[in-house]
Amino acid sequence: MTQQNIIHRTELPLDDRPHGIDLTGEILHTAIRRTGAVDVWYLARPDSMEPMRRSFQVVGTGQPLPIWLGRHHGTAITPDDQFVWHVLENHCQHQHVIETTEFGQHPDRGSGLCQHCPAHLLGDGDGGWIPT
């Protein structure tokens, strides 16, 4: 039996930081439902697929774009038409990570911060990092 696609929603905070989303393809829609975040609707990853966690950040119109941000995935306008926010994908390779592993965390599954982009990361157990 094949598994059906499921649409999920998450919020990307307006905090100048990249945030991870585990999606299979494209972001389907962006909108603003509350102050301080952009809502993103996307196709969720089926359990049968390998994780495909990708990193996205919200940037406002007129703000400088950090060099690690690339492809545009959606635009959201506040209900009062005052602000326009854009969802961009983070293409940083996280080559320089500051480990912030806490007591009790497994060393390969610890936490970290990227020095180039401000992404929060988690060890993947295989020497790499994934955005949280």
N, CA, C and O atoms as a GROMACS GRO file, in nm:
protein
  528
    1MET      N    1   0.084  -0.118   0.000
    1MET     CA    2   0.000   0.000   0.000
    1MET      C    3   0.090   0.125   0.000
    1MET      O    4   0.182   0.135   0.081
    2THR      N    5   0.063   0.217  -0.088
    2THR     CA    6   0.142   0.339  -0.095
    2THR      C    7   0.090   0.441   0.005
    2THR      O    8  -0.031   0.451   0.030
    3GLN      N    9   0.182   0.514   0.061
    3GLN     CA   10   0.147   0.615   0.159
    3GLN      C   11   0.108   0.744   0.088
    3GLN      O   12   0.175   0.785  -0.007
    4GLN      N   13   0.001   0.808   0.133
    4GLN     CA   14  -0.044   0.932   0.072
    4GLN      C   15   0.038   1.050   0.124
    4GLN      O   16   0.092   1.046   0.235
    5ASN      N   17   0.046   1.153   0.041
    5ASN     CA   18   0.112   1.276   0.085
    5ASN      C   19   0.028   1.346   0.191
    5ASN      O   20  -0.095   1.338   0.190
    6ILE      N   21   0.096   1.415   0.282
    6ILE     CA   22   0.029   1.491   0.387
    6ILE      C   23   0.087   1.632   0.387
    6ILE      O   24   0.209   1.650   0.383
    7ILE      N   25  -0.001   1.731   0.391
    7ILE     CA   26   0.043   1.870   0.399
    7ILE      C   27   0.054   1.907   0.546
    7ILE      O   28  -0.039   1.886   0.624
    8HIS      N   29   0.169   1.963   0.583
    8HIS     CA   30   0.192   2.010   0.719
    8HIS      C   31   0.211   2.162   0.717
    8HIS      O   32   0.237   2.222   0.612
    9ARG      N   33   0.198   2.221   0.835
    9ARG     CA   34   0.223   2.364   0.852
    9ARG      C   35   0.322   2.382   0.965
    9ARG      O   36   0.317   2.311   1.066
   10THR      N   37   0.411   2.478   0.948
   10THR     CA   38   0.503   2.516   1.055
   10THR      C   39   0.518   2.667   1.052
   10THR      O   40   0.482   2.734   0.955
   11GLU      N   41   0.573   2.720   1.160
   11GLU     CA   42   0.600   2.864   1.166
   11GLU      C   43   0.749   2.888   1.160
   11GLU      O   44   0.826   2.819   1.228
   12LEU      N   45   0.790   2.984   1.080
   12LEU     CA   46   0.928   3.031   1.078
   12LEU      C   47   0.931   3.165   1.149
   12LEU      O   48   0.872   3.262   1.101
   13PRO      N   49   0.999   3.173   1.264
   13PRO     CA   50   1.001   3.299   1.339
   13PRO      C   51   1.078   3.409   1.266
   13PRO      O   52   1.166   3.383   1.184
   14LEU      N   53   1.042   3.532   1.296
   14LEU     CA   54   1.110   3.649   1.240
   14LEU      C   55   1.226   3.683   1.334
   14LEU      O   56   1.221   3.782   1.406
   15ASP      N   57   1.331   3.600   1.332
   15ASP     CA   58   1.440   3.616   1.428
   15ASP      C   59   1.580   3.620   1.363
   15ASP      O   60   1.680   3.606   1.432
   16ASP      N   61   1.586   3.640   1.232
   16ASP     CA   62   1.714   3.649   1.160
   16ASP      C   63   1.798   3.523   1.175
   16ASP      O   64   1.921   3.531   1.177
   17ARG      N   65   1.734   3.406   1.186
   17ARG     CA   66   1.805   3.279   1.201
   17ARG      C   67   1.744   3.176   1.105
   17ARG      O   68   1.624   3.180   1.078
   18PRO      N   69   1.826   3.085   1.054
   18PRO     CA   70   1.772   2.974   0.975
   18PRO      C   71   1.706   2.870   1.066
   18PRO      O   72   1.747   2.850   1.180
   19HIS      N   73   1.602   2.805   1.012
   19HIS     CA   74   1.529   2.701   1.085
   19HIS      C   75   1.506   2.582   0.993
   19HIS      O   76   1.476   2.601   0.875
   20GLY      N   77   1.519   2.461   1.046
   20GLY     CA   78   1.506   2.340   0.966
   20GLY      C   79   1.362   2.295   0.949
   20GLY      O   80   1.281   2.306   1.041
   21ILE      N   81   1.332   2.245   0.829
   21ILE     CA   82   1.203   2.183   0.798
   21ILE      C   83   1.233   2.053   0.723
   21ILE      O   84   1.316   2.052   0.632
   22ASP      N   85   1.167   1.945   0.761
   22ASP     CA   86   1.185   1.815   0.697
   22ASP      C   87   1.077   1.798   0.590
   22ASP      O   88   0.969   1.747   0.619
   23LEU      N   89   1.107   1.841   0.467
   23LEU     CA   90   1.008   1.835   0.361
   23LEU      C   91   1.060   1.755   0.243
   23LEU      O   92   1.181   1.734   0.229
   24THR      N   93   0.968   1.712   0.157
   24THR     CA   94   1.007   1.628   0.044
   24THR      C   95   1.026   1.707  -0.084
   24THR      O   96   1.100   1.664  -0.172
   25GLY      N   97   0.962   1.819  -0.098
   25GLY     CA   98   0.969   1.893  -0.223
   25GLY      C   99   0.967   2.042  -0.200
   25GLY      O  100   1.057   2.097  -0.136
   26GLU      N  101   0.866   2.105  -0.251
   26GLU     CA  102   0.858   2.249  -0.245
   26GLU      C  103   0.770   2.297  -0.131
   26GLU      O  104   0.683   2.224  -0.082
   27ILE      N  105   0.794   2.419  -0.090
   27ILE     CA  106   0.701   2.487  -0.001
   27ILE      C  107   0.578   2.520  -0.085
   27ILE      O  108   0.590   2.573  -0.196
   28LEU      N  109   0.461   2.489  -0.033
   28LEU     CA  110   0.338   2.507  -0.110
   28LEU      C  111   0.277   2.645  -0.095
   28LEU      O  112   0.220   2.699  -0.190
   29HIS      N  113   0.288   2.704   0.025
   29HIS     CA  114   0.225   2.834   0.049
   29HIS      C  115   0.288   2.900   0.170
   29HIS      O  116   0.336   2.832   0.261
   30THR      N  117   0.289   3.033   0.172
   30THR     CA  118   0.335   3.110   0.287
   30THR      C  119   0.230   3.216   0.319
   30THR      O  120   0.166   3.270   0.229
   31ALA      N  121   0.212   3.244   0.448
   31ALA     CA  122   0.116   3.345   0.491
   31ALA      C  123   0.151   3.387   0.634
   31ALA      O  124   0.233   3.324   0.700
   32ILE      N  125   0.088   3.494   0.679
   32ILE     CA  126   0.107   3.541   0.816
   32ILE      C  127  -0.026   3.528   0.888
   32ILE      O  128  -0.127   3.587   0.847
   33ARG      N  129  -0.025   3.451   0.998
   33ARG     CA  130  -0.146   3.432   1.079
   33ARG      C  131  -0.132   3.499   1.215
   33ARG      O  132  -0.232   3.527   1.280
   34ARG      N  133  -0.008   3.525   1.258
   34ARG     CA  134   0.013   3.592   1.387
   34ARG      C  135   0.142   3.673   1.380
   34ARG      O  136   0.226   3.649   1.294
   35THR      N  137   0.156   3.768   1.468
   35THR     CA  138   0.274   3.855   1.473
   35THR      C  139   0.397   3.773   1.510
   35THR      O  140   0.392   3.687   1.598
   36GLY      N  141   0.508   3.800   1.443
   36GLY     CA  142   0.635   3.740   1.480
   36GLY      C  143   0.673   3.613   1.407
   36GLY      O  144   0.777   3.554   1.436
   37ALA      N  145   0.590   3.568   1.310
   37ALA     CA  146   0.622   3.444   1.239
   37ALA      C  147   0.554   3.441   1.102
   37ALA      O  148   0.450   3.504   1.081
   38VAL      N  149   0.616   3.366   1.011
   38VAL     CA  150   0.556   3.338   0.881
   38VAL      C  151   0.518   3.190   0.882
   38VAL      O  152   0.600   3.104   0.914
   39ASP      N  153   0.393   3.161   0.847
   39ASP     CA  154   0.347   3.022   0.837
   39ASP      C  155   0.387   2.966   0.701
   39ASP      O  156   0.380   3.035   0.599
   40VAL      N  157   0.430   2.840   0.702
   40VAL     CA  158   0.473   2.772   0.580
   40VAL      C  159   0.398   2.640   0.571
   40VAL      O  160   0.399   2.561   0.666
   41TRP      N  161   0.333   2.614   0.457
   41TRP     CA  162   0.269   2.486   0.431
   41TRP      C  163   0.357   2.410   0.333
   41TRP      O  164   0.406   2.466   0.235
   42TYR      N  165   0.376   2.280   0.359
   42TYR     CA  166   0.467   2.199   0.278
   42TYR      C  167   0.424   2.053   0.280
   42TYR      O  168   0.347   2.012   0.367
   43LEU      N  169   0.474   1.976   0.182
   43LEU     CA  170   0.449   1.832   0.182
   43LEU      C  171   0.543   1.767   0.281
   43LEU      O  172   0.664   1.782   0.271
   44ALA      N  173   0.487   1.693   0.375
   44ALA     CA  174   0.569   1.625   0.476
   44ALA      C  175   0.641   1.506   0.415
   44ALA      O  176   0.598   1.449   0.315
   45ARG      N  177   0.751   1.470   0.477
   45ARG     CA  178   0.830   1.355   0.431
   45ARG      C  179   0.759   1.228   0.476
   45ARG      O  180   0.732   1.211   0.595
   46PRO      N  181   0.728   1.137   0.381
   46PRO     CA  182   0.671   1.008   0.421
   46PRO      C  183   0.771   0.929   0.505
   46PRO      O  184   0.892   0.944   0.487
   47ASP      N  185   0.722   0.845   0.594
   47ASP     CA  186   0.809   0.765   0.681
   47ASP      C  187   0.904   0.676   0.602
   47ASP      O  188   1.012   0.642   0.651
   48SER      N  189   0.865   0.639   0.481
   48SER     CA  190   0.948   0.549   0.400
   48SER      C  191   1.067   0.618   0.335
   48SER      O  192   1.155   0.550   0.282
   49MET      N  193   1.073   0.751   0.338
   49MET     CA  194   1.182   0.826   0.275
   49MET      C  195   1.289   0.863   0.376
   49MET      O  196   1.261   0.881   0.495
   50GLU      N  197   1.412   0.875   0.328
   50GLU     CA  198   1.521   0.926   0.411
   50GLU      C  199   1.492   1.071   0.447
   50GLU      O  200   1.431   1.143   0.368
   51PRO      N  201   1.535   1.117   0.566
   51PRO     CA  202   1.515   1.257   0.603
   51PRO      C  203   1.579   1.352   0.502
   51PRO      O  204   1.688   1.325   0.450
   52MET      N  205   1.512   1.462   0.475
   52MET     CA  206   1.561   1.563   0.381
   52MET      C  207   1.550   1.699   0.447
   52MET      O  208   1.497   1.793   0.387
   53ARG      N  209   1.601   1.712   0.569
   53ARG     CA  210   1.587   1.836   0.644
   53ARG      C  211   1.663   1.947   0.573
   53ARG      O  212   1.782   1.934   0.543
   54ARG      N  213   1.592   2.056   0.546
   54ARG     CA  214   1.651   2.172   0.481
   54ARG      C  215   1.629   2.293   0.571
   54ARG      O  216   1.546   2.289   0.662
   55SER      N  217   1.703   2.398   0.545
   55SER     CA  218   1.707   2.514   0.634
   55SER      C  219   1.654   2.638   0.560
   55SER      O  220   1.692   2.665   0.447
   56PHE      N  221   1.564   2.711   0.627
   56PHE     CA  222   1.501   2.830   0.569
   56PHE      C  223   1.506   2.945   0.668
   56PHE      O  224   1.510   2.926   0.789
   57GLN      N  225   1.505   3.067   0.612
   57GLN     CA  226   1.508   3.188   0.695
   57GLN      C  227   1.415   3.292   0.634
   57GLN      O  228   1.399   3.298   0.513
   58VAL      N  229   1.354   3.372   0.720
   58VAL     CA  230   1.265   3.479   0.677
   58VAL      C  231   1.343   3.611   0.676
   58VAL      O  232   1.414   3.644   0.771
   59VAL      N  233   1.328   3.686   0.566
   59VAL     CA  234   1.394   3.816   0.550
   59VAL      C  235   1.288   3.916   0.504
   59VAL      O  236   1.205   3.884   0.419
   60GLY      N  237   1.292   4.035   0.559
   60GLY     CA  238   1.197   4.139   0.521
   60GLY      C  239   1.241   4.216   0.398
   60GLY      O  240   1.360   4.226   0.369
   61THR      N  241   1.144   4.271   0.328
   61THR     CA  242   1.175   4.357   0.213
   61THR      C  243   1.260   4.474   0.262
   61THR      O  244   1.228   4.536   0.363
   62GLY      N  245   1.367   4.503   0.190
   62GLY     CA  246   1.456   4.612   0.225
   62GLY      C  247   1.570   4.573   0.317
   62GLY      O  248   1.661   4.652   0.338
   63GLN      N  249   1.567   4.451   0.374
   63GLN     CA  250   1.676   4.405   0.460
   63GLN      C  251   1.786   4.346   0.373
   63GLN      O  252   1.758   4.288   0.268
   64PRO      N  253   1.913   4.361   0.415
   64PRO     CA  254   2.021   4.299   0.339
   64PRO      C  255   2.010   4.146   0.348
   64PRO      O  256   1.973   4.091   0.451
   65LEU      N  257   2.044   4.079   0.237
   65LEU     CA  258   2.040   3.933   0.234
   65LEU      C  259   2.174   3.876   0.277
   65LEU      O  260   2.277   3.908   0.217
   66PRO      N  261   2.174   3.793   0.379
   66PRO     CA  262   2.299   3.725   0.417
   66PRO      C  263   2.348   3.638   0.301
   66PRO      O  264   2.268   3.586   0.224
   67ILE      N  265   2.479   3.623   0.289
   67ILE     CA  266   2.536   3.550   0.174
   67ILE      C  267   2.496   3.404   0.171
   67ILE      O  268   2.498   3.342   0.064
   68TRP      N  269   2.460   3.345   0.286
   68TRP     CA  270   2.426   3.203   0.287
   68TRP      C  271   2.284   3.176   0.238
   68TRP      O  272   2.247   3.060   0.221
   69LEU      N  273   2.204   3.279   0.214
   69LEU     CA  274   2.067   3.258   0.168
   69LEU      C  275   2.062   3.260   0.017
   69LEU      O  276   2.127   3.341  -0.049
   70GLY      N  277   1.983   3.168  -0.038
   70GLY     CA  278   1.974   3.156  -0.182
   70GLY      C  279   1.831   3.164  -0.232
   70GLY      O  280   1.768   3.270  -0.226
   71ARG      N  281   1.780   3.054  -0.282
   71ARG     CA  282   1.654   3.046  -0.353
   71ARG      C  283   1.534   3.096  -0.271
   71ARG      O  284   1.518   3.063  -0.154
   72HIS      N  285   1.450   3.175  -0.338
   72HIS     CA  286   1.328   3.230  -0.280
   72HIS      C  287   1.218   3.125  -0.288
   72HIS      O  288   1.198   3.063  -0.392
   73HIS      N  289   1.144   3.103  -0.176
   73HIS     CA  290   1.039   3.001  -0.173
   73HIS      C  291   0.900   3.055  -0.146
   73HIS      O  292   0.803   2.980  -0.156
   74GLY      N  293   0.887   3.182  -0.112
   74GLY     CA  294   0.753   3.235  -0.089
   74GLY      C  295   0.758   3.373  -0.027
   74GLY      O  296   0.859   3.415   0.030
   75THR      N  297   0.646   3.444  -0.040
   75THR     CA  298   0.631   3.579   0.014
   75THR      C  299   0.504   3.583   0.098
   75THR      O  300   0.404   3.522   0.062
   76ALA      N  301   0.508   3.656   0.209
   76ALA     CA  302   0.391   3.672   0.296
   76ALA      C  303   0.378   3.819   0.333
   76ALA      O  304   0.477   3.885   0.367
   77ILE      N  305   0.257   3.870   0.328
   77ILE     CA  306   0.229   4.010   0.357
   77ILE      C  307   0.143   4.018   0.482
   77ILE      O  308   0.045   3.944   0.495
   78THR      N  309   0.178   4.108   0.575
   78THR     CA  310   0.099   4.123   0.696
   78THR      C  311  -0.042   4.169   0.659
   78THR      O  312  -0.060   4.237   0.558
   79PRO      N  313  -0.142   4.133   0.740
   79PRO     CA  314  -0.280   4.170   0.708
   79PRO      C  315  -0.301   4.321   0.690
   79PRO      O  316  -0.391   4.362   0.616
   80ASP      N  317  -0.220   4.403   0.758
   80ASP     CA  318  -0.234   4.548   0.743
   80ASP      C  319  -0.151   4.604   0.628
   80ASP      O  320  -0.143   4.726   0.611
   81ASP      N  321  -0.088   4.517   0.549
   81ASP     CA  322  -0.006   4.555   0.434
   81ASP      C  323   0.117   4.638   0.470
   81ASP      O  324   0.173   4.705   0.383
   82GLN      N  325   0.160   4.635   0.597
   82GLN     CA  326   0.275   4.716   0.638
   82GLN      C  327   0.407   4.648   0.608
   82GLN      O  328   0.504   4.715   0.572
   83PHE      N  329   0.413   4.515   0.622
   83PHE     CA  330   0.540   4.444   0.607
   83PHE      C  331   0.525   4.329   0.507
   83PHE      O  332   0.420   4.265   0.498
   84VAL      N  333   0.633   4.306   0.431
   84VAL     CA  334   0.638   4.195   0.337
   84VAL      C  335   0.760   4.111   0.373
   84VAL      O  336   0.872   4.163   0.380
   85TRP      N  337   0.738   3.981   0.396
   85TRP     CA  338   0.843   3.889   0.437
   85TRP      C  339   0.865   3.785   0.329
   85TRP      O  340   0.772   3.746   0.260
   86HIS      N  341   0.989   3.740   0.315
   86HIS     CA  342   1.026   3.644   0.212
   86HIS      C  343   1.095   3.524   0.276
   86HIS      O  344   1.181   3.540   0.363
   87VAL      N  345   1.058   3.403   0.234
   87VAL     CA  346   1.118   3.280   0.283
   87VAL      C  347   1.226   3.237   0.184
   87VAL      O  348   1.198   3.209   0.068
   88LEU      N  349   1.350   3.233   0.233
   88LEU     CA  350   1.465   3.196   0.151
   88LEU      C  351   1.532   3.073   0.208
   88LEU      O  352   1.530   3.051   0.329
   89GLU      N  353   1.592   2.992   0.120
   89GLU     CA  354   1.660   2.871   0.165
   89GLU      C  355   1.804   2.901   0.203
   89GLU      O  356   1.873   2.977   0.136
   90ASN      N  357   1.848   2.839   0.311
   90ASN     CA  358   1.985   2.853   0.360
   90ASN      C  359   2.073   2.749   0.289
   90ASN      O  360   2.045   2.629   0.297
   91HIS      N  361   2.178   2.795   0.220
   91HIS     CA  362   2.267   2.705   0.148
   91HIS      C  363   2.402   2.689   0.214
   91HIS      O  364   2.496   2.638   0.152
   92CYS      N  365   2.415   2.731   0.338
   92CYS     CA  366   2.542   2.717   0.411
   92CYS      C  367   2.573   2.568   0.430
   92CYS      O  368   2.483   2.490   0.460
   93GLN      N  369   2.698   2.531   0.414
   93GLN     CA  370   2.739   2.391   0.430
   93GLN      C  371   2.776   2.357   0.574
   93GLN      O  372   2.810   2.243   0.602
   94HIS      N  373   2.770   2.454   0.664
   94HIS     CA  374   2.800   2.434   0.806
   94HIS      C  375   2.938   2.368   0.824
   94HIS      O  376   2.950   2.266   0.893
   95GLN      N  377   3.039   2.426   0.762
   95GLN     CA  378   3.174   2.372   0.770
   95GLN      C  379   3.243   2.407   0.901
   95GLN      O  380   3.333   2.335   0.945
   96HIS      N  381   3.203   2.517   0.964
   96HIS     CA  382   3.266   2.562   1.087
   96HIS      C  383   3.160   2.573   1.197
   96HIS      O  384   3.090   2.673   1.209
   97VAL      N  385   3.152   2.466   1.276
   97VAL     CA  386   3.048   2.456   1.379
   97VAL      C  387   3.111   2.466   1.518
   97VAL      O  388   3.212   2.401   1.546
   98ILE      N  389   3.050   2.548   1.602
   98ILE     CA  390   3.090   2.556   1.743
   98ILE      C  391   3.001   2.458   1.818
   98ILE      O  392   2.880   2.475   1.824
   99GLU      N  393   3.062   2.355   1.875
   99GLU     CA  394   2.984   2.255   1.948
   99GLU      C  395   2.936   2.312   2.080
   99GLU      O  396   3.013   2.373   2.155
  100THR      N  397   2.810   2.292   2.107
  100THR     CA  398   2.749   2.338   2.233
  100THR      C  399   2.684   2.220   2.305
  100THR      O  400   2.583   2.236   2.373
  101THR      N  401   2.745   2.102   2.289
  101THR     CA  402   2.692   1.981   2.351
  101THR      C  403   2.681   1.999   2.501
  101THR      O  404   2.773   2.050   2.566
  102GLU      N  405   2.569   1.958   2.555
  102GLU     CA  406   2.543   1.970   2.698
  102GLU      C  407   2.563   1.837   2.768
  102GLU      O  408   2.565   1.732   2.704
  103PHE      N  409   2.578   1.843   2.898
  103PHE     CA  410   2.594   1.723   2.978
  103PHE      C  411   2.479   1.626   2.953
  103PHE      O  412   2.362   1.664   2.957
  104GLY      N  413   2.513   1.503   2.926
  104GLY     CA  414   2.412   1.401   2.902
  104GLY      C  415   2.381   1.376   2.757
  104GLY      O  416   2.317   1.276   2.724
  105GLN      N  417   2.425   1.465   2.666
  105GLN     CA  418   2.403   1.443   2.523
  105GLN      C  419   2.512   1.350   2.470
  105GLN      O  420   2.628   1.361   2.508
  106HIS      N  421   2.473   1.260   2.382
  106HIS     CA  422   2.569   1.173   2.316
  106HIS      C  423   2.659   1.260   2.228
  106HIS      O  424   2.609   1.349   2.160
  107PRO      N  425   2.792   1.237   2.229
  107PRO     CA  426   2.884   1.324   2.154
  107PRO      C  427   2.849   1.340   2.005
  107PRO      O  428   2.863   1.450   1.951
  108ASP      N  429   2.805   1.233   1.938
  108ASP     CA  430   2.770   1.243   1.796
  108ASP      C  431   2.632   1.301   1.773
  108ASP      O  432   2.594   1.328   1.658
  109ARG      N  433   2.556   1.321   1.878
  109ARG     CA  434   2.420   1.373   1.866
  109ARG      C  435   2.405   1.503   1.946
  109ARG      O  436   2.294   1.538   1.986
  110GLY      N  437   2.516   1.572   1.968
  110GLY     CA  438   2.514   1.696   2.044
  110GLY      C  439   2.463   1.812   1.961
  110GLY      O  440   2.426   1.796   1.845
  111SER      N  441   2.462   1.928   2.021
  111SER     CA  442   2.415   2.048   1.953
  111SER      C  443   2.532   2.136   1.914
  111SER      O  444   2.643   2.119   1.964
  112GLY      N  445   2.506   2.229   1.824
  112GLY     CA  446   2.610   2.320   1.778
  112GLY      C  447   2.550   2.443   1.712
  112GLY      O  448   2.430   2.449   1.684
  113LEU      N  449   2.636   2.542   1.687
  113LEU     CA  450   2.600   2.664   1.616
  113LEU      C  451   2.697   2.684   1.501
  113LEU      O  452   2.818   2.667   1.519
  114CYS      N  453   2.646   2.718   1.384
  114CYS     CA  454   2.732   2.745   1.270
  114CYS      C  455   2.794   2.884   1.285
  114CYS      O  456   2.725   2.979   1.323
  115GLN      N  457   2.924   2.896   1.256
  115GLN     CA  458   2.992   3.026   1.265
  115GLN      C  459   2.955   3.119   1.150
  115GLN      O  460   2.962   3.241   1.165
  116HIS      N  461   2.915   3.064   1.035
  116HIS     CA  462   2.889   3.146   0.917
  116HIS      C  463   2.745   3.194   0.909
  116HIS      O  464   2.718   3.310   0.881
  117CYS      N  465   2.653   3.101   0.933
  117CYS     CA  466   2.512   3.139   0.940
  117CYS      C  467   2.468   3.109   1.083
  117CYS      O  468   2.527   3.022   1.146
  118PRO      N  469   2.370   3.176   1.135
  118PRO     CA  470   2.335   3.155   1.276
  118PRO      C  471   2.244   3.035   1.300
  118PRO      O  472   2.156   3.042   1.385
  119ALA      N  473   2.264   2.924   1.226
  119ALA     CA  474   2.177   2.807   1.240
  119ALA      C  475   2.208   2.729   1.367
  119ALA      O  476   2.324   2.713   1.404
  120HIS      N  477   2.103   2.682   1.433
  120HIS     CA  478   2.116   2.587   1.543
  120HIS      C  479   2.122   2.450   1.479
  120HIS      O  480   2.041   2.418   1.392
  121LEU      N  481   2.218   2.367   1.520
  121LEU     CA  482   2.242   2.238   1.457
  121LEU      C  483   2.239   2.126   1.558
  121LEU      O  484   2.256   2.147   1.678
  122LEU      N  485   2.216   2.006   1.507
  122LEU     CA  486   2.217   1.885   1.588
  122LEU      C  487   2.302   1.781   1.516
  122LEU      O  488   2.290   1.764   1.395
  123GLY      N  489   2.388   1.712   1.591
  123GLY     CA  490   2.472   1.609   1.530
  123GLY      C  491   2.387   1.499   1.471
  123GLY      O  492   2.287   1.457   1.530
  124ASP      N  493   2.427   1.450   1.352
  124ASP     CA  494   2.349   1.346   1.284
  124ASP      C  495   2.394   1.206   1.319
  124ASP      O  496   2.341   1.109   1.265
  125GLY      N  497   2.492   1.192   1.410
  125GLY     CA  498   2.542   1.061   1.449
  125GLY      C  499   2.644   1.005   1.354
  125GLY      O  500   2.698   0.896   1.378
  126ASP      N  501   2.672   1.077   1.245
  126ASP     CA  502   2.767   1.028   1.144
  126ASP      C  503   2.872   1.135   1.113
  126ASP      O  504   2.929   1.136   1.004
  127GLY      N  505   2.897   1.224   1.207
  127GLY     CA  506   2.997   1.329   1.188
  127GLY      C  507   2.946   1.454   1.120
  127GLY      O  508   3.022   1.549   1.103
  128GLY      N  509   2.820   1.458   1.080
  128GLY     CA  510   2.764   1.575   1.014
  128GLY      C  511   2.666   1.649   1.104
  128GLY      O  512   2.645   1.610   1.219
  129TRP      N  513   2.608   1.754   1.051
  129TRP     CA  514   2.516   1.838   1.127
  129TRP      C  515   2.388   1.859   1.048
  129TRP      O  516   2.391   1.870   0.926
  130ILE      N  517   2.274   1.866   1.118
  130ILE     CA  518   2.146   1.897   1.055
  130ILE      C  519   2.083   2.015   1.127
  130ILE      O  520   2.096   2.028   1.249
  131PRO      N  521   2.014   2.103   1.054
  131PRO     CA  522   1.950   2.218   1.119
  131PRO      C  523   1.832   2.175   1.202
  131PRO      O  524   1.760   2.082   1.166
  132THR      N  525   1.811   2.245   1.314
  132THR     CA  526   1.695   2.214   1.398
  132THR      C  527   1.588   2.320   1.379
  132THR      O  528   1.482   2.312   1.442
   0.00000   0.00000   0.00000
